[in-house]
Amino acid sequence: MEKFVEQTLLYDFYGELLTQHQREVFEDVVLGDLGYSEAAADYGVSRQGIHDLVKRVDRQLQEYEAKLHLVGRFLEIRKQVSEVRELASGLTQSEKEAGQICGICDTILNEL
């Protein structure tokens, strides 16, 4: 998965667990594409301080995912729903597909 997409998903799921300052800096630098030097000037700290904070937040988000697996489960459920959609589009072909759809739906329901 592309690094930016991964960071965005992690932030979407776990961003509220960060401090307000961490959220603001991470949003500006990673999501808002603000340079480290520009962010440093805005926040009155060194460029290295911003760089370290972004790295620390990124590592923290990765640790949350390693423990909670919310993003992984979300991506798996999205994949399964796509499979259901694909099978449903050809539903009239056979009864076998209906059984597959039920199996995938059961898996999704058990995950939720």
C-alpha positions in Angstrom: 0.0 0.0 0.0 1.3 3.5 -0.8 2.8 5.2 2.2 0.5 8.3 2.0 -2.6 6.1 1.8 -1.5 4.0 4.7 -0.8 7.1 6.8 -4.2 8.5 5.9 -6.0 5.4 6.9 -4.1 5.1 10.2 -4.8 8.7 11.0 -8.5 8.3 10.2 -8.8 5.3 12.6 -6.4 6.4 15.4 -6.0 10.2 15.0 -8.3 10.9 18.0 -5.8 9.0 20.2 -3.2 11.6 19.6 -2.8 14.9 21.4 -4.2 18.1 19.8 -0.6 19.3 19.0 0.3 16.0 17.4 -2.8 16.0 15.3 -2.3 19.6 14.2 1.4 19.1 13.2 0.7 15.7 11.5 -2.3 17.1 9.6 -0.2 20.1 8.4 2.9 18.1 7.4 1.6 14.8 6.2 -2.0 15.5 5.1 -1.5 19.2 4.2 1.8 18.7 2.5 3.4 21.5 4.5 7.3 21.3 4.5 9.2 20.7 7.8 10.8 24.1 7.6 7.4 25.9 7.0 5.8 23.9 9.9 8.8 24.7 12.1 8.3 28.4 11.5 4.6 28.2 12.1 5.0 26.3 15.4 8.1 28.2 16.6 10.3 25.0 16.9 13.2 23.6 14.9 12.8 21.7 11.7 14.3 18.7 13.4 11.7 19.0 16.1 8.9 18.8 13.5 10.6 15.9 11.8 11.0 14.0 15.1 7.4 14.6 16.0 6.0 13.4 12.6 8.2 10.3 12.9 7.1 9.6 16.4 3.4 10.1 15.5 3.8 7.8 12.5 5.4 5.1 14.7 2.7 5.6 17.3 -0.1 5.1 14.7 1.7 1.9 13.5 1.8 0.6 17.0 -1.9 1.2 17.5 -2.6 -0.8 14.3 -0.2 -3.6 15.4 -2.3 -3.9 18.6 -5.8 -3.2 17.4 -5.8 -4.2 13.7 -8.7 -1.9 12.8 -7.3 -0.8 9.5 -6.4 -4.4 8.5 -9.9 -5.6 9.4 -11.5 -2.7 7.5 -9.5 -3.5 4.4 -10.4 -7.2 4.6 -14.1 -6.4 5.0 -13.9 -4.0 2.1 -12.3 -6.7 0.0 -15.0 -9.2 1.0 -17.8 -6.8 0.2 -16.2 -6.3 -3.3 -16.3 -10.0 -3.7 -20.0 -10.1 -2.7 -20.7 -7.3 -5.3 -18.9 -9.2 -8.0 -20.8 -12.5 -7.2 -24.1 -10.7 -7.0 -23.7 -9.1 -10.4 -23.9 -12.6 -11.9 -26.4 -14.0 -9.5 -28.7 -15.6 -12.1 -25.9 -17.9 -13.3 -26.1 -20.6 -10.6 -27.1 -21.6 -7.1 -23.4 -22.1 -6.2 -22.9 -18.4 -6.4 -25.7 -17.8 -3.9 -24.0 -20.1 -1.5 -20.7 -18.2 -1.9 -22.5 -14.9 -1.3 -24.0 -16.3 1.9 -20.6 -17.5 3.1 -19.0 -14.2 2.5 -21.9 -12.3 4.2 -21.6 -14.6 7.2 -17.9 -13.8 7.4 -18.6 -10.1 7.3 -21.3 -10.3 9.9 -19.0 -12.2 12.3 -16.2 -9.6 11.8 -18.6 -6.8 12.8 
